[in-house]
């Protein structure tokens, strides 16, 4: 039994994050996340290092907190080390046990290195982002609007040897699409150059953006430059030898 192996870093899959503090700065939301190991990871580490028959847990209460003791059999003697944890808001009994277990692991070296990881500011978004965590809480007396936050990476110095993490993606940029007034302006601009049918306008628009949805700025450029764009489109149609507009579906691409 190598008790020093209890202190080895955990795989990122065994690490969980929670928001410790958050607040607002203008229209933006900032948040700081804290990392910790799961109870399952603690139990698995004790199994691997000590053997399933050589460790045990016991609990008692002290001043309203749950105290957990982890005992490891070394030779013929049981050695005990303890840690305490307050109950959580959501699952008072289970949360108190889990917190106490993880704190009891720290004197044995389990997860102790995580205390050296500084506070980690996470990327946040008020809009829903696929794969991000949802947060709804209040910090002190200051309400913080609900937001989404991205699970950060563990620092490389705290990773097990040979383990890498995927690079985090940036917050998706908000794209503003054409508004109703722009759509109306596009019809006016098109009509001024002899475009009188919706099919032809749709075909010109798809030619300009290759069928993708136009952003607000791209739509405005199309309106402002419709004359030259229509001329280029007409020339391209003549070069392709296509006299009839191609079949389109009913979706206008803006």
Secondary structure, 3 states (H helix, E strand, C coil): CCHHHHHCCCCHHHEEEEEEEEEEECCEEEEEEEEEECHHHHHHHHHHHHCCCCEEEEEEEECCEEEEEEEEEECCEEEEEEEEECCCCCCHHHHHHHHHHHHHHHCCCCCHHHHHCCCEECCEECCCCCCCEEEEEEECCEEEEEEEECCCCCCHHHCCCCCCCCCCCCCCCCCCECCHHHHHHHHHHHHHCCCCCHHHHHHHHHHHHCCCCCEHHHHHHHHHCHHHHHHHHHHHHHHHCCCCCCCCCCCCCC
